[in-house]
């Protein structure tokens, strides 16, 4: 699921006469700086999201995906920056007529950073690691459909599913292929990507070196250093003083002017999939009542919140589905700010005098600001909010794992994550048998058209039920020095491919 333990994205910068606001996929960059490409350059990347650890099945958080996905570790398939799924370590694959068996042929000549050759046993190990009982992988539940993994030879993997899964190949793009003999993966690595881990200094930086034995095209730079900062101000100062070359996720829209008026930088506005949610525990009173959820959603002015946090960036979103998902529909008209309607719904639910609840709030931006705003808005309809500020680790244990909350703030970064509302055991506890059935039918659909139609129905039903309050869609603002080109603009699901980044001397 990639709810964020240190999770978000969006960011900033521009040139005075060449404001580059790009709303499409591809790579960013500018030729304004002159100079020639330095193949031995060190690229410094500024980020707010340090990994919790280096294992994406052990709660590594957004930071481990940002730094290692695609750079150090690779999958059978790759989710590109424009949302397509490309073959990567899978050279080819076939699907049986009944849609239950997938046979993958691995690329030849691929080695891990340790020197060991990639084999089908490593793929089997990696998949089993993702679906293991103790796994915290984003796609664990989606891949539980795997019934059997066979390895008839070193380059062939045959996977049998318990039922059809139209999203199976897409979900495999989330699975890192890891050396089956690797140890201590929370602090070390053994992937097949274009970089090896050089050094991780906790609280400061994580550096990657170009891997000389990489099976594909060599990285365009010699070394990448992810440098970590505690807040947006420190991150922006690092960019202004050349301590970093690019900021993966600008979280301070007020700081944009200093980049817009400086010809040294470019601001790129890409496509985000990150939604900020006021997530209700739909199994905890009073949010078991759909009218209470609808009332709270109506009482909060999402557009005003978005403006206060992001200025002119980002957009309201009326559901869990961002515009880049195939089943997107604009449902903002379902959740219109209407205080009179909110009071009426509360009265109908038996809470004419309001009620009180605790809002568990992650301690990093923009959650504290959003929580204060929500508290003020709900006070106008008689609802008292107690803000309980917690760390990302506390949020994971208390909210996500133990479901010990009434309501919480959290951003969800992944695309195509509407389907979690079809799982009654997910942390927010939404349970509608029809929605669960639609999600199951969509996954077993025979065509993408059928899948899209079913998930549009899920989208509308969850919006009408106010299963959560989707506050807004983050902007994806990447700020970079004009010496750089080839950096990703969209960063889908928090990944930040560094191997195409070119830096001029």
C-alpha positions as CSV (number, residue, x, y, z in Angstrom):
1,X,0.0,0.0,0.0
2,X,2.8,2.4,0.5
3,X,1.0,4.6,2.9
4,X,3.7,6.9,3.9
5,X,6.0,6.4,6.7
6,X,7.8,9.6,5.6
7,X,5.6,9.8,2.6
8,X,4.7,12.4,0.1
9,X,5.9,14.2,-2.8
10,X,5.5,17.4,-4.8
11,X,8.1,20.2,-5.4
12,X,9.5,23.4,-6.8
13,X,11.7,25.9,-8.9
14,X,11.9,27.8,-12.2
15,X,13.8,30.2,-14.3
16,X,12.7,33.8,-14.5
17,X,12.0,33.9,-18.3
18,X,11.7,30.2,-18.8
19,X,9.2,28.9,-16.3
20,X,9.1,25.2,-17.2
21,X,5.8,23.8,-15.8
22,X,5.5,20.5,-17.4
23,X,2.4,18.3,-16.8
24,X,3.5,15.2,-18.7
25,X,5.9,12.3,-18.4
26,X,9.4,12.1,-19.5
27,X,12.6,13.6,-18.1
28,X,13.3,17.1,-16.9
29,X,16.2,19.3,-17.7
30,X,17.4,22.5,-19.3
31,X,20.3,23.5,-21.6
32,X,20.5,27.0,-20.3
33,X,23.6,26.4,-18.2
34,X,26.0,25.6,-21.1
35,X,28.9,23.2,-20.5
36,X,29.3,19.6,-21.4
37,X,28.0,16.4,-19.9
38,X,30.3,15.0,-17.2
39,X,30.1,11.2,-17.3
40,X,31.9,11.1,-13.9
41,X,29.7,13.6,-12.2
42,X,28.3,13.2,-8.7
43,X,24.6,14.1,-8.6
44,X,23.4,15.3,-5.2
45,X,19.6,14.7,-4.6
46,X,17.8,16.5,-1.8
47,X,15.0,14.7,0.0
48,X,12.9,14.8,3.1
49,X,12.4,11.1,3.1
50,X,15.2,9.1,4.6
51,X,14.6,5.3,4.5
52,X,13.5,3.6,7.8
53,X,15.6,0.7,6.6
54,X,16.7,-0.7,3.2
55,X,14.2,-3.5,2.9
56,X,10.9,-2.7,1.2
57,X,9.3,-5.7,2.7
58,X,10.2,-4.6,6.3
59,X,8.7,-1.1,6.5
60,X,11.5,0.8,4.7
61,X,9.0,3.5,3.9
62,X,8.9,6.0,1.0
63,X,12.5,6.8,1.4
64,X,13.7,3.3,0.5
65,X,11.5,3.3,-2.7
66,X,12.8,6.7,-3.7
67,X,16.5,5.8,-3.4
68,X,16.7,2.1,-4.3
69,X,13.8,1.2,-6.6
70,X,15.1,1.0,-10.1
71,X,18.4,2.3,-9.0
72,X,19.7,-0.5,-6.9
73,X,16.9,-3.1,-7.2
74,X,15.0,-4.1,-10.3
75,X,11.9,-6.2,-10.9
76,X,10.7,-8.4,-13.7
77,X,8.9,-5.4,-14.9
78,X,9.3,-1.6,-14.5
79,X,6.7,1.0,-13.9
80,X,7.9,3.9,-16.0
81,X,7.6,7.6,-15.1
82,X,4.6,8.0,-17.4
83,X,2.8,5.0,-15.9
84,X,3.5,2.3,-18.4
85,X,4.7,-1.2,-17.5
86,X,7.8,-2.3,-19.4
87,X,9.7,-5.6,-19.3
88,X,12.9,-5.4,-17.4
89,X,14.5,-8.6,-15.9
90,X,11.8,-10.5,-17.7
91,X,12.9,-10.9,-21.3
92,X,9.5,-12.3,-22.3
93,X,6.4,-14.0,-20.9
94,X,3.4,-16.1,-21.9
95,X,0.0,-16.4,-20.4
96,X,-2.1,-19.6,-20.5
97,X,-5.5,-19.5,-22.2
98,X,-7.4,-19.6,-18.8
99,X,-5.3,-16.7,-17.5
100,X,-4.0,-18.6,-14.5
101,X,-0.5,-19.5,-15.5
102,X,2.3,-17.1,-16.4
103,X,5.6,-18.4,-17.8
104,X,8.5,-15.9,-17.6
105,X,11.8,-16.1,-19.4
106,X,14.6,-14.2,-17.6
107,X,17.2,-12.1,-19.3
108,X,20.5,-13.8,-19.8
109,X,23.8,-12.4,-18.5
110,X,22.3,-10.5,-15.5
111,X,24.4,-10.5,-12.3
112,X,23.8,-9.3,-8.8
113,X,26.2,-6.7,-7.3
114,X,27.8,-9.6,-5.4
115,X,28.7,-11.2,-8.7
116,X,26.2,-14.0,-8.5
117,X,24.2,-14.8,-11.7
118,X,20.5,-14.1,-11.6
119,X,18.5,-17.3,-11.7
120,X,14.8,-18.4,-11.4
121,X,15.5,-19.3,-7.8
122,X,16.1,-15.7,-7.0
123,X,12.8,-14.7,-8.5
124,X,11.0,-17.4,-6.5
125,X,12.8,-16.2,-3.3
126,X,11.8,-12.6,-4.0
127,X,8.2,-13.3,-4.6
128,X,8.0,-15.5,-1.5
129,X,9.6,-12.7,0.5
130,X,6.9,-10.3,-0.6
131,X,3.9,-12.6,0.3
132,X,5.4,-13.9,3.6
133,X,3.4,-13.5,6.8
134,X,5.7,-10.9,8.2
135,X,6.0,-8.9,4.9
136,X,5.1,-5.2,4.9
137,X,5.2,-5.0,1.1
138,X,2.9,-2.5,-0.7
139,X,1.5,-5.3,-2.9
140,X,1.5,-8.2,-0.5
141,X,-2.3,-8.6,-0.5
142,X,-2.5,-8.2,-4.3
143,X,0.1,-11.0,-4.8
144,X,-1.6,-13.5,-2.4
145,X,-3.2,-14.7,-5.6
146,X,0.0,-16.7,-6.3
147,X,-0.7,-20.4,-5.7
148,X,2.5,-22.0,-7.0
149,X,5.9,-21.0,-8.2
150,X,7.9,-23.5,-10.3
151,X,11.4,-23.1,-11.6
152,X,11.9,-25.8,-14.4
153,X,15.3,-24.3,-15.3
154,X,17.5,-21.4,-14.3
155,X,15.9,-19.0,-16.7
156,X,12.3,-20.0,-16.5
157,X,9.7,-19.1,-13.8
158,X,6.3,-20.6,-14.0
159,X,3.7,-19.0,-11.7
160,X,0.2,-20.4,-11.2
161,X,-2.5,-18.2,-9.7
162,X,-5.5,-19.3,-7.7
163,X,-7.7,-17.0,-9.8
164,X,-7.4,-14.6,-12.7
165,X,-5.6,-11.4,-12.0
166,X,-5.7,-8.8,-14.7
167,X,-3.3,-6.6,-12.7
168,X,-0.7,-9.4,-12.0
169,X,2.0,-8.1,-14.4
170,X,1.4,-4.5,-13.1
171,X,1.7,-5.7,-9.5
172,X,5.0,-7.5,-10.3
173,X,6.6,-4.1,-11.1
174,X,6.6,-3.6,-7.3
175,X,8.6,-6.7,-6.6
176,X,12.3,-6.3,-6.2
177,X,14.4,-9.2,-7.4
178,X,16.9,-10.0,-4.7
179,X,19.8,-12.4,-4.4
180,X,18.3,-15.4,-2.6
181,X,21.5,-15.7,-0.6
182,X,21.7,-12.1,0.6
183,X,21.7,-11.3,4.3
184,X,21.1,-8.2,6.5
185,X,18.9,-6.5,3.9
186,X,17.9,-3.8,6.3
187,X,21.4,-2.3,6.1
188,X,22.9,-3.8,3.0
189,X,21.7,-4.8,-0.5
190,X,22.3,-7.2,-3.4
191,X,20.3,-6.1,-6.4
192,X,20.8,-6.1,-10.2
193,X,20.4,-2.4,-10.8
194,X,22.7,0.2,-12.4
195,X,24.0,1.3,-9.0
196,X,25.5,-0.4,-5.9
197,X,25.1,0.9,-2.4
198,X,28.2,2.8,-1.4
199,X,27.4,4.1,2.1
200,X,24.4,5.0,4.2
201,X,25.1,7.5,7.0
202,X,21.8,7.6,9.0
203,X,20.4,11.0,9.4
204,X,22.6,12.5,6.7
205,X,23.1,10.8,3.3
206,X,22.9,7.6,1.2
207,X,25.3,7.3,-1.7
208,X,25.1,5.0,-4.7
209,X,28.0,4.1,-7.1
210,X,27.7,3.2,-10.8
211,X,27.8,-0.6,-11.1
212,X,30.4,-1.6,-13.7
213,X,28.9,-5.0,-14.2
214,X,25.4,-3.8,-15.0
215,X,23.6,-5.8,-17.8
216,X,22.0,-2.7,-19.4
217,X,23.1,0.8,-20.3
218,X,25.5,2.3,-17.8
219,X,24.2,5.0,-15.5
220,X,24.8,8.5,-17.0
221,X,26.6,9.6,-13.8
222,X,29.3,8.1,-11.6
223,X,27.7,8.6,-8.2
224,X,24.3,9.6,-6.8
225,X,24.0,10.9,-3.2
226,X,20.6,11.3,-1.6
227,X,21.0,13.9,1.1
228,X,18.4,14.1,3.8
229,X,17.0,17.2,5.5
230,X,14.5,17.6,8.4
231,X,12.4,20.3,6.9
232,X,11.6,22.1,3.6
233,X,13.5,25.3,4.6
234,X,16.8,23.4,5.1
235,X,16.2,21.5,1.8
236,X,15.6,24.7,-0.2
237,X,18.7,26.3,1.4
238,X,20.7,23.2,0.3
239,X,19.5,23.8,-3.3
240,X,20.3,27.5,-3.2
241,X,23.8,26.9,-1.9
242,X,24.6,24.0,-4.4
243,X,24.7,21.4,-1.7
244,X,22.2,19.5,-3.8
245,X,21.4,19.6,-7.5
246,X,17.8,18.6,-7.4
247,X,14.9,18.4,-4.9
248,X,12.7,15.4,-5.4
249,X,9.7,16.8,-3.7
250,X,9.1,20.5,-2.8
251,X,6.9,20.8,0.2
252,X,7.1,24.6,0.7
253,X,5.1,26.5,-2.0
254,X,5.9,29.8,-0.3
255,X,9.6,29.1,-1.2
256,X,8.9,28.8,-5.0
257,X,9.4,32.5,-5.7
258,X,13.0,32.4,-4.9
259,X,13.5,29.8,-7.6
260,X,11.1,31.3,-10.1
261,X,13.1,34.6,-10.0
262,X,16.5,32.9,-10.4
263,X,17.6,31.8,-13.8
264,X,19.7,29.0,-12.3
265,X,16.8,26.8,-11.6
266,X,13.8,25.1,-13.2
267,X,10.5,24.1,-11.6
268,X,8.7,21.1,-13.2
269,X,5.1,20.4,-12.4
270,X,4.5,16.8,-13.1
271,X,1.6,14.3,-12.4
272,X,1.1,13.2,-8.9
273,X,-0.7,10.2,-7.6
274,X,-0.4,11.2,-3.9
275,X,-3.7,11.8,-2.1
276,X,-4.0,13.4,1.3
277,X,-6.7,11.6,3.2
278,X,-8.7,12.2,6.3
279,X,-9.1,8.5,6.9
280,X,-12.0,7.4,9.2
281,X,-12.0,4.2,11.1
282,X,-15.2,3.0,9.5
283,X,-15.5,0.3,12.2
284,X,-15.3,2.8,15.1
285,X,-18.2,5.0,16.3
286,X,-19.3,7.5,15.2
287,X,-17.7,6.9,11.8
288,X,-19.6,3.6,11.5
289,X,-22.5,5.9,10.4
290,X,-22.2,7.0,6.7
291,X,-24.1,10.3,7.5
292,X,-21.4,11.2,10.1
293,X,-18.7,10.6,7.5
294,X,-20.6,12.6,4.9
295,X,-21.2,15.4,7.4
296,X,-17.5,15.7,8.3
297,X,-16.5,15.7,4.6
298,X,-19.1,18.4,3.9
299,X,-17.9,20.6,6.8
300,X,-14.3,20.7,5.5
301,X,-13.5,23.2,2.8
302,X,-11.0,21.1,0.8
303,X,-10.2,23.9,-1.7
304,X,-9.5,26.3,1.1
305,X,-7.2,23.8,2.7
306,X,-5.4,23.1,-0.6
307,X,-4.9,26.9,-1.1
308,X,-3.5,27.4,2.4
309,X,-1.0,24.5,2.1
310,X,0.0,24.6,-1.6
311,X,-1.0,28.0,-3.0
312,X,-1.9,27.6,-6.6
313,X,-0.6,24.1,-6.9
314,X,-2.3,20.7,-6.5
315,X,-6.0,20.0,-7.1
316,X,-9.1,19.0,-5.2
317,X,-10.0,15.3,-5.6
318,X,-13.3,13.8,-4.9
319,X,-12.2,10.2,-4.5
320,X,-9.2,7.9,-4.2
321,X,-8.6,7.9,-8.0
322,X,-6.1,10.4,-9.5
323,X,-6.6,11.6,-13.1
324,X,-3.8,9.3,-14.3
325,X,-5.7,6.1,-13.3
326,X,-7.7,4.5,-16.1
327,X,-11.0,4.6,-14.1
328,X,-10.8,8.2,-13.1
329,X,-14.0,10.3,-13.0
330,X,-14.2,13.8,-11.5
331,X,-16.4,13.2,-8.4
332,X,-15.6,16.5,-6.6
333,X,-19.3,17.4,-6.9
334,X,-20.1,14.5,-4.5
335,X,-18.1,16.2,-1.7
336,X,-19.0,19.8,-1.9
337,X,-18.3,22.1,1.1
338,X,-21.7,22.8,2.6
339,X,-21.9,23.7,6.4
340,X,-25.7,23.6,6.3
341,X,-25.7,20.1,4.8
342,X,-23.2,19.0,7.4
343,X,-25.3,20.2,10.3
344,X,-28.4,18.5,8.8
345,X,-26.6,15.2,8.4
346,X,-25.3,15.3,12.0
347,X,-28.8,15.9,13.3
348,X,-30.1,13.0,11.3
349,X,-27.4,10.8,12.7
350,X,-28.2,11.8,16.2
351,X,-25.4,14.2,16.8
352,X,-27.2,17.5,16.6
353,X,-24.9,18.9,19.4
354,X,-21.8,17.4,17.7
355,X,-19.3,15.0,19.2
356,X,-15.6,14.8,19.9
357,X,-12.9,12.5,18.5
358,X,-9.1,12.1,18.4
359,X,-7.3,12.7,15.2
360,X,-4.0,10.8,15.0
361,X,-1.6,13.1,13.0
362,X,1.8,12.3,11.6
363,X,4.4,14.8,12.8
364,X,5.8,15.9,9.4
365,X,4.4,18.5,7.0
366,X,1.7,19.0,5.9
367,X,-0.2,16.9,8.5
368,X,0.1,19.3,11.5
369,X,-1.1,22.2,9.4
370,X,-3.9,20.2,7.9
371,X,-5.0,18.9,11.3
372,X,-5.2,22.4,12.7
373,X,-7.3,23.5,9.7
374,X,-9.6,20.5,10.1
375,X,-10.0,21.2,13.8
376,X,-11.1,24.8,13.1
377,X,-13.5,23.8,10.3
378,X,-15.2,21.0,12.3
379,X,-15.6,23.3,15.4
380,X,-18.1,25.4,13.2
381,X,-20.5,22.4,13.2
382,X,-20.0,21.5,16.9
383,X,-17.4,18.7,16.4
384,X,-14.4,18.9,18.8
385,X,-11.1,17.5,17.5
386,X,-8.2,16.5,19.7
387,X,-5.0,16.3,17.8
388,X,-2.7,13.5,18.7
389,X,0.7,14.0,17.0
390,X,2.7,10.8,16.4
391,X,5.8,9.7,14.6
392,X,5.7,7.7,11.3
393,X,6.7,4.5,13.2
394,X,4.0,5.1,15.8
395,X,1.5,5.7,13.0
396,X,2.4,2.4,11.3
397,X,2.0,0.4,14.5
398,X,-1.0,2.2,16.1
399,X,-3.0,3.0,13.0
400,X,-2.0,0.7,10.1
401,X,-1.2,-2.4,12.0
402,X,-3.4,-2.3,15.1
403,X,-6.3,-0.3,13.7
404,X,-6.2,1.6,17.1
405,X,-7.6,4.9,16.0
406,X,-10.8,6.9,15.3
407,X,-9.6,9.1,12.5
408,X,-6.1,9.8,11.0
409,X,-4.4,11.9,8.4
410,X,-2.2,10.1,5.9
411,X,-1.1,10.5,2.3
412,X,-1.2,7.5,-0.1
413,X,1.2,7.7,-2.9
414,X,0.4,4.7,-5.2
415,X,-1.6,4.8,-8.4
416,X,-4.4,2.3,-8.8
417,X,-5.0,2.0,-5.1
418,X,-8.7,2.3,-5.1
419,X,-8.9,-1.4,-4.7
420,X,-8.0,-1.3,-1.0
421,X,-11.6,-0.2,-0.3
422,X,-12.6,-3.7,-1.4
423,X,-10.6,-5.2,1.5
424,X,-12.6,-5.0,4.8
425,X,-9.5,-5.8,6.8
426,X,-7.6,-2.8,5.5
427,X,-6.7,-0.3,8.2
428,X,-9.7,2.1,7.6
429,X,-12.2,-0.8,7.9
430,X,-14.5,0.2,5.0
431,X,-16.8,-2.8,4.5
432,X,-19.3,-2.9,1.7
433,X,-20.1,-6.3,0.2
434,X,-21.0,-4.9,-3.2
435,X,-17.8,-2.9,-3.4
436,X,-15.8,-6.0,-2.4
437,X,-17.5,-8.0,-5.1
438,X,-16.9,-5.3,-7.8
439,X,-13.2,-5.2,-6.9
440,X,-13.0,-9.0,-7.1
441,X,-14.8,-9.0,-10.4
442,X,-12.6,-6.2,-11.8
443,X,-9.4,-8.2,-11.0
444,X,-10.8,-11.2,-12.7
445,X,-12.0,-9.2,-15.7
446,X,-11.3,-10.5,-19.2
447,X,-10.6,-7.0,-20.6
448,X,-9.3,-3.7,-19.4
449,X,-12.6,-2.1,-20.5
450,X,-14.5,-4.5,-18.2
451,X,-12.1,-3.7,-15.4
452,X,-12.4,0.0,-15.9
453,X,-16.2,-0.1,-15.8
454,X,-16.3,-2.0,-12.6
455,X,-13.8,0.2,-10.8
456,X,-15.7,3.3,-11.9
457,X,-18.6,1.9,-10.0
458,X,-16.4,1.3,-7.0
459,X,-15.1,4.9,-7.3
460,X,-18.5,6.4,-7.2
461,X,-19.9,4.2,-4.4
462,X,-17.0,4.9,-2.1
463,X,-17.2,8.6,-2.8
464,X,-20.9,8.6,-2.1
465,X,-20.3,6.7,1.1
466,X,-17.6,9.1,2.2
467,X,-15.5,6.0,2.9
468,X,-12.7,8.6,3.6
469,X,-12.4,12.3,3.0
470,X,-10.0,12.8,0.1
471,X,-8.7,16.3,0.9
472,X,-6.6,17.0,-2.2
473,X,-4.2,15.6,-4.7
474,X,-0.6,16.8,-4.2
475,X,1.3,18.6,-6.9
476,X,4.5,16.9,-8.1
477,X,7.0,19.8,-8.2
478,X,10.6,18.8,-8.9
479,X,13.1,21.7,-8.6
480,X,16.5,21.3,-10.2
481,X,19.6,23.3,-11.1
482,X,19.8,23.9,-14.9
483,X,23.0,21.9,-15.0
484,X,20.9,18.8,-14.7
485,X,18.7,16.9,-17.3
486,X,17.2,13.5,-17.4
487,X,15.6,13.5,-14.0
488,X,12.1,12.1,-13.5
489,X,9.2,14.5,-13.4
490,X,6.3,12.4,-12.0
491,X,8.0,10.1,-9.5
492,X,5.0,7.6,-9.5
493,X,4.7,5.8,-6.2
494,X,7.7,7.7,-4.8
495,X,10.3,6.2,-7.2
496,X,13.1,8.5,-8.4
497,X,15.1,7.0,-11.2
498,X,18.6,8.6,-11.1
499,X,20.4,6.6,-13.8
500,X,19.4,8.9,-16.7
501,X,20.4,12.1,-14.9
502,X,23.1,14.0,-16.8
503,X,25.1,16.8,-15.1
504,X,27.1,19.4,-16.9
505,X,30.6,20.4,-15.7
